[in-house]
Amino acid sequence: MVSALRRAGINAEIATTNDDGPRKLGVNINALTEYQGVPVRYFNRISFPITALREYSYAPGFGHWLKHHIHDYDIIHVHAIFSYCSTRAMQLARKNRVPYVVRPIGQLERWSLQQSKGRKQWYLDWIERKNITNAGFVQFTAAAEMQQAQEVIHAMKSEVIPLGLEMPMEVRGAREKLVARLKLKRECPIVLFLSRLHRKKGLEILFESVAKIPDLNVQLIVAGDGEPDYVQHLKNLSTSLKINNNCHFVGFAKGAEKALLLQGADLFALTSFSENFGIAALEALAAGTPTLLSTEVALSRTVAEHDVGYVTELDVDDIARTLAHAVTDLEALQEMGNAARDYVEQHFQWSHVVQQLIRNYTAIRDSSPVR
């Protein structure tokens, strides 16, 4: 997003922490540095050593820096809520009358609010609600995400501005290369899951659905990583369901390997319990691979409306029936994939998306009090 904004003439920077899960990134602290061609300022994360309390991390250096430099910026664009940097940035913006935007990244959806429900409700009522309702606008990446959030917070200015991407380079003969790389069965349809391995992603439901397909006429590739215990649980489940010979765990994928997976598969599957957008599904569509999405994936509405994939309920039998139907005609899937790639190229490239952001940035800047 920042790279695309800079190409469009907006002097955008990132301020964040060196948080990297249980570890810290090996980056320069308290100095503007460059990461993948984008200016980034990292601040040191301080957190409790106890795993259960690690989410209560904070970064005092971030708050100190922003307090003294907030007037260097016309707009503050906050990504995520319920965390120190996000909350502190919105508080300082309100206090200094600097216009700001917040993107909740799905944290106001029903499924998300049910996780650590008591703590989130307290945080929302006493701290975050005021920050959200005073934002110049709240950026939702899909209408479904916005509708769920409006059930919780009514008095907010909302805009639906999706995430974007850059169209991928074509990998010639991707399917043949993928078959050779993983020693797959050439005539058997290839279904890809590529995302974080987490219970939220509904992989257990997907595995059970694959097990119900007649003659197990599908090969499932699971790309991504997660907590070791959960990854082992998934491998054990594939064995107990007797799909392990047709289920290939390939780990985290990026770069050329990720492109090969996305373009080499016949169908991309994401049967999540909650997705405020579904960027991995959009990457699949951009690669020319149609998708099978649960209705809880916000991008599923676009997929259904433009016939670039399949949408199912979060139900094992429904997913199994839809999956079995989808893989019966690989030529039809390829035609659907071609239409998907064309649609994404016209509507979801960053060059298009940032123009929506810039229009909204300009509107709230021009309507804000003179500072």
C-alpha positions as CSV (number, residue, x, y, z in Angstrom):
1,M,0.0,0.0,0.0
2,V,2.7,2.4,1.0
3,S,4.8,1.6,-2.1
4,A,1.8,2.3,-4.4
5,L,1.0,5.5,-2.5
6,R,4.6,6.7,-3.0
7,R,4.4,5.9,-6.8
8,A,1.2,8.0,-6.9
9,G,3.1,11.0,-5.4
10,I,2.1,10.6,-1.7
11,N,5.0,10.9,0.7
12,A,4.0,7.9,2.9
13,E,6.1,6.2,5.6
14,I,5.6,3.3,8.0
15,A,6.0,3.5,11.8
16,T,5.9,0.2,13.6
17,T,7.7,-2.1,16.1
18,N,10.3,-4.8,15.8
19,D,7.7,-7.4,17.0
20,D,8.2,-10.8,15.3
21,G,6.1,-13.1,17.4
22,P,8.1,-14.5,20.3
23,R,11.2,-12.9,18.8
24,K,12.3,-9.5,17.6
25,L,13.3,-8.4,14.1
26,G,17.0,-7.6,13.6
27,V,16.4,-4.0,12.4
28,N,17.7,-0.5,13.2
29,I,15.7,1.1,16.1
30,N,14.4,4.7,16.2
31,A,15.7,5.5,12.8
32,L,14.2,5.8,9.3
33,T,15.4,2.8,7.3
34,E,14.4,1.2,4.0
35,Y,12.5,-2.0,3.7
36,Q,11.7,-3.3,0.2
37,G,12.0,0.2,-1.1
38,V,9.7,1.7,1.5
39,P,10.8,4.0,4.4
40,V,10.1,2.4,7.8
41,R,10.7,3.5,11.3
42,Y,11.0,0.7,13.8
43,F,10.6,1.0,17.6
44,N,11.5,-1.5,20.3
45,R,8.8,-3.8,21.6
46,I,8.6,-4.4,25.3
47,S,6.5,-7.3,26.5
48,F,6.1,-9.7,29.4
49,P,8.1,-12.9,29.2
50,I,5.0,-15.0,30.0
51,T,3.4,-16.2,26.8
52,A,-0.2,-15.6,28.1
53,L,0.7,-12.0,28.7
54,R,2.7,-11.3,25.6
55,E,-0.2,-9.6,23.8
56,Y,0.2,-6.8,26.3
57,S,3.4,-5.6,24.7
58,Y,4.0,-1.9,24.2
59,A,6.6,0.4,22.7
60,P,7.2,3.6,24.7
61,G,9.7,4.9,22.1
62,F,6.9,4.9,19.5
63,G,4.6,7.0,21.7
64,H,7.4,9.5,22.5
65,W,8.4,9.9,18.9
66,L,4.9,10.4,17.6
67,K,4.0,12.9,20.3
68,H,6.8,15.1,19.1
69,H,6.4,14.5,15.3
70,I,2.7,14.0,14.7
71,H,2.4,17.5,13.1
72,D,4.9,16.4,10.5
73,Y,2.1,14.5,8.8
74,D,-1.2,15.5,7.2
75,I,-2.8,12.1,7.7
76,I,-2.3,9.2,10.2
77,H,-3.4,5.8,8.7
78,V,-3.8,3.3,11.6
79,H,-3.9,-0.4,10.8
80,A,-5.4,-2.7,13.5
81,I,-7.0,-1.9,16.8
82,F,-6.7,-3.3,20.4
83,S,-2.9,-2.7,20.5
84,Y,-0.6,-0.1,22.0
85,C,0.7,1.5,18.9
86,S,-2.7,1.7,17.2
87,T,-4.5,3.0,20.2
88,R,-1.8,5.5,21.1
89,A,-1.6,6.9,17.6
90,M,-5.3,7.5,17.5
91,Q,-5.3,9.1,21.0
92,L,-2.5,11.5,19.9
93,A,-4.2,12.3,16.6
94,R,-7.4,13.2,18.4
95,K,-5.6,15.3,21.0
96,N,-3.6,17.2,18.3
97,R,-6.5,17.5,15.9
98,V,-4.6,15.6,13.2
99,P,-7.0,13.7,10.9
100,Y,-6.6,9.9,11.0
101,V,-8.0,6.8,9.4
102,V,-8.3,3.4,11.0
103,R,-8.5,0.0,9.3
104,P,-9.7,-2.6,11.9
105,I,-8.4,-5.6,9.9
106,G,-11.5,-7.7,10.8
107,Q,-11.2,-7.1,14.6
108,L,-14.7,-5.8,14.8
109,E,-16.2,-8.9,13.2
110,R,-18.3,-11.3,15.2
111,W,-15.8,-14.2,15.2
112,S,-12.9,-12.0,16.3
113,L,-14.8,-10.3,19.1
114,Q,-15.7,-13.7,20.5
115,Q,-12.0,-14.4,21.1
116,S,-10.9,-13.1,24.5
117,K,-14.4,-11.6,24.6
118,G,-14.3,-10.0,28.1
119,R,-11.0,-8.2,27.6
120,K,-12.0,-6.9,24.1
121,Q,-15.3,-5.7,25.3
122,W,-13.7,-3.7,28.1
123,Y,-11.0,-2.3,25.8
124,L,-13.7,-1.4,23.2
125,D,-16.0,0.3,25.7
126,W,-13.4,2.2,27.7
127,I,-10.8,3.1,25.1
128,E,-11.2,2.1,21.5
129,R,-14.8,3.1,20.8
130,K,-14.0,6.8,21.1
131,N,-10.9,6.4,18.8
132,I,-13.0,4.7,16.1
133,T,-16.0,7.1,16.2
134,N,-13.7,10.1,15.9
135,A,-11.7,8.8,12.9
136,G,-12.0,10.7,9.6
137,F,-13.2,7.4,8.2
138,V,-12.9,3.7,9.1
139,Q,-11.5,1.7,6.2
140,F,-13.2,-1.6,5.6
141,T,-11.9,-3.9,2.9
142,A,-15.2,-5.4,2.1
143,A,-18.9,-4.6,2.6
144,A,-19.4,-7.8,4.7
145,E,-16.7,-6.6,7.2
146,M,-18.4,-3.2,7.4
147,Q,-21.8,-4.6,8.0
148,Q,-20.6,-6.7,10.9
149,A,-18.7,-3.8,12.5
150,Q,-21.8,-1.5,12.2
151,E,-23.6,-4.0,14.5
152,V,-21.1,-3.1,17.2
153,I,-20.4,0.6,16.5
154,H,-23.1,2.6,14.8
155,A,-21.7,6.1,14.9
156,M,-18.7,5.9,12.6
157,K,-17.9,7.2,9.1
158,S,-17.2,4.1,7.0
159,E,-15.6,3.6,3.6
160,V,-15.1,0.3,1.7
161,I,-11.7,0.3,0.1
162,P,-10.3,-3.1,-0.7
163,L,-6.7,-4.3,-0.5
164,G,-4.8,-4.4,-3.8
165,L,-2.0,-6.3,-5.4
166,E,0.4,-6.2,-8.3
167,M,-0.4,-8.6,-11.1
168,P,2.0,-11.6,-11.0
169,M,4.4,-12.6,-13.8
170,E,3.3,-15.7,-15.6
171,V,5.0,-19.0,-14.7
172,R,5.0,-20.9,-18.0
173,G,3.9,-24.6,-17.7
174,A,3.2,-24.0,-14.0
175,R,1.0,-27.1,-13.6
176,E,3.5,-29.4,-15.2
177,K,6.3,-28.0,-13.1
178,L,4.2,-28.3,-9.9
179,V,3.3,-31.9,-10.7
180,A,7.0,-32.7,-11.2
181,R,8.2,-30.8,-8.1
182,L,5.8,-32.6,-5.7
183,K,5.5,-35.9,-7.7
184,L,1.8,-35.4,-8.0
185,K,-0.6,-37.5,-10.2
186,R,-0.8,-35.7,-13.5
187,E,-4.5,-36.5,-14.1
188,C,-5.8,-35.8,-10.6
189,P,-7.1,-32.3,-9.8
190,I,-4.9,-30.1,-7.6
191,V,-6.5,-28.1,-4.8
192,L,-4.4,-25.5,-3.0
193,F,-4.7,-24.1,0.5
194,L,-2.2,-21.3,1.1
195,S,-2.5,-19.3,4.2
196,R,-1.5,-19.2,7.9
197,L,-2.2,-22.6,9.6
198,H,-4.7,-21.7,12.3
199,R,-8.0,-23.0,13.6
200,K,-9.7,-19.9,12.2
201,K,-8.9,-21.1,8.7
202,G,-11.3,-24.1,8.9
203,L,-8.7,-26.7,7.7
204,E,-10.4,-29.5,9.7
205,I,-13.6,-28.9,7.8
206,L,-11.7,-28.8,4.5
207,F,-9.9,-32.1,5.3
208,E,-13.2,-33.8,6.2
209,S,-14.7,-32.6,3.0
210,V,-11.8,-33.9,0.9
211,A,-12.2,-37.3,2.6
212,K,-15.8,-37.4,1.4
213,I,-15.0,-37.0,-2.3
214,P,-15.8,-40.2,-4.2
215,D,-12.6,-42.2,-5.0
216,L,-10.6,-39.4,-3.3
217,N,-10.3,-37.8,-6.7
218,V,-8.3,-34.7,-5.6
219,Q,-4.8,-33.8,-4.4
220,L,-4.6,-31.2,-1.6
221,I,-1.6,-29.0,-1.1
222,V,-1.3,-27.3,2.2
223,A,1.1,-24.3,2.1
224,G,1.7,-22.2,5.2
225,D,3.0,-22.5,8.7
226,G,1.7,-22.2,12.2
227,E,2.3,-23.4,15.8
228,P,4.2,-26.7,15.6
229,D,1.5,-28.5,17.8
230,Y,-1.3,-27.4,15.5
231,V,0.7,-28.4,12.3
232,Q,1.2,-31.8,13.8
233,H,-2.5,-32.0,14.7
234,L,-3.3,-31.4,11.0
235,K,-0.9,-34.0,9.8
236,N,-2.4,-36.5,12.3
237,L,-5.9,-35.6,11.1
238,S,-5.0,-36.2,7.5
239,T,-3.7,-39.7,8.5
240,S,-6.8,-40.6,10.5
241,L,-9.1,-39.5,7.7
242,K,-6.9,-41.6,5.3
243,I,-6.2,-38.6,2.9
244,N,-2.5,-38.4,3.9
245,N,-1.3,-39.9,0.6
246,N,-3.2,-37.2,-1.3
247,C,-2.4,-34.4,1.2
248,H,1.0,-32.6,0.8
249,F,2.3,-30.2,3.5
250,V,4.8,-27.9,1.8
251,G,5.4,-25.3,4.6
252,F,5.7,-21.6,4.2
253,A,6.0,-20.4,0.6
254,K,7.1,-17.1,-0.9
255,G,8.5,-15.7,-4.1
256,A,8.8,-18.0,-7.0
257,E,7.7,-21.0,-5.0
258,K,4.4,-19.2,-4.0
259,A,3.8,-18.2,-7.6
260,L,4.3,-21.7,-8.8
261,L,1.7,-23.0,-6.3
262,L,-0.9,-20.4,-7.1
263,Q,-0.6,-20.8,-10.8
264,G,-0.1,-24.5,-10.9
265,A,-3.1,-25.5,-8.8
266,D,-6.5,-26.1,-10.5
267,L,-8.5,-24.6,-7.6
268,F,-7.8,-22.6,-4.5
269,A,-9.7,-23.4,-1.3
270,L,-10.2,-21.2,1.8
271,T,-13.0,-22.4,4.2
272,S,-12.3,-19.9,7.0
273,F,-14.6,-19.2,10.0
274,S,-13.8,-15.4,9.4
275,E,-11.9,-13.4,6.9
276,N,-12.4,-9.6,6.7
277,F,-11.0,-9.8,3.1
278,G,-9.1,-12.8,2.0
279,I,-5.9,-11.5,0.3
280,A,-4.6,-15.1,-0.4
281,A,-7.8,-15.7,-2.4
282,L,-7.3,-12.5,-4.3
283,E,-3.7,-13.6,-5.1
284,A,-5.1,-16.9,-6.4
285,L,-7.6,-15.1,-8.7
286,A,-4.9,-12.8,-10.0
287,A,-2.9,-15.9,-10.8
288,G,-5.8,-17.2,-12.9
289,T,-6.9,-19.9,-10.3
290,P,-10.6,-19.9,-9.4
291,T,-11.4,-20.2,-5.7
292,L,-13.7,-22.1,-3.4
293,L,-14.5,-19.9,-0.4
294,S,-16.8,-20.2,2.6
295,T,-19.4,-17.5,3.0
296,E,-17.4,-16.2,6.0
297,V,-14.7,-15.0,3.6
298,A,-15.6,-11.4,2.7
299,L,-14.3,-11.8,-0.8
300,S,-16.8,-14.6,-1.4
301,R,-19.4,-12.0,-2.5
302,T,-17.2,-10.8,-5.3
303,V,-16.4,-14.4,-6.3
304,A,-20.1,-15.3,-6.5
305,E,-21.2,-12.1,-8.3
306,H,-18.6,-12.4,-11.0
307,D,-18.6,-16.2,-11.4
308,V,-14.9,-16.6,-10.8
309,G,-15.2,-19.4,-8.3
310,Y,-17.5,-21.2,-5.9
311,V,-19.0,-20.2,-2.5
312,T,-20.2,-22.7,0.1
313,E,-21.6,-22.7,3.6
314,L,-19.2,-23.8,6.4
315,D,-20.6,-27.4,6.2
316,V,-18.6,-30.5,5.4
317,D,-21.3,-32.0,3.1
318,D,-21.8,-28.7,1.2
319,I,-18.1,-28.2,0.7
320,A,-17.6,-31.8,-0.4
321,R,-20.4,-31.6,-3.0
322,T,-19.1,-28.3,-4.3
323,L,-15.5,-29.4,-4.4
324,A,-16.4,-32.7,-6.2
325,H,-18.5,-30.7,-8.8
326,A,-15.7,-28.1,-9.4
327,V,-13.0,-30.6,-10.1
328,T,-15.0,-32.7,-12.6
329,D,-14.2,-30.3,-15.5
330,L,-10.7,-28.8,-15.4
331,E,-11.2,-27.0,-18.7
332,A,-14.2,-25.1,-17.2
333,L,-12.0,-24.2,-14.2
334,Q,-9.3,-22.9,-16.5
335,E,-11.9,-20.6,-18.3
336,M,-13.2,-19.4,-14.9
337,G,-9.6,-18.7,-13.9
338,N,-8.9,-16.6,-17.0
339,A,-12.0,-14.5,-16.2
340,A,-10.8,-14.2,-12.6
341,R,-7.4,-12.8,-13.7
342,D,-9.0,-10.3,-16.1
343,Y,-11.4,-9.1,-13.3
344,V,-8.7,-8.6,-10.7
345,E,-6.5,-6.8,-13.2
346,Q,-9.3,-4.3,-13.9
347,H,-10.4,-3.7,-10.3
348,F,-7.8,-4.7,-7.7
349,Q,-4.5,-3.5,-8.8
350,W,-2.9,-1.1,-6.3
351,S,-2.7,1.6,-8.9
352,H,-6.6,1.7,-8.9
353,V,-7.0,1.1,-5.1
354,V,-4.7,3.9,-4.0
355,Q,-6.7,6.5,-6.0
356,Q,-9.7,5.7,-3.7
357,L,-7.4,6.2,-0.7
358,I,-6.1,9.5,-2.0
359,R,-9.6,10.9,-2.6
360,N,-10.6,10.0,0.9
361,Y,-7.4,11.3,2.4
362,T,-7.8,14.6,0.6
363,A,-11.4,15.0,1.8
364,I,-10.7,14.5,5.5
365,R,-7.6,16.7,5.3
366,D,-9.5,19.6,3.6
367,S,-12.4,19.3,6.1
368,S,-10.2,19.1,9.2
369,P,-9.6,22.2,11.5
370,V,-6.7,24.3,10.6
371,R,-3.8,23.3,12.9
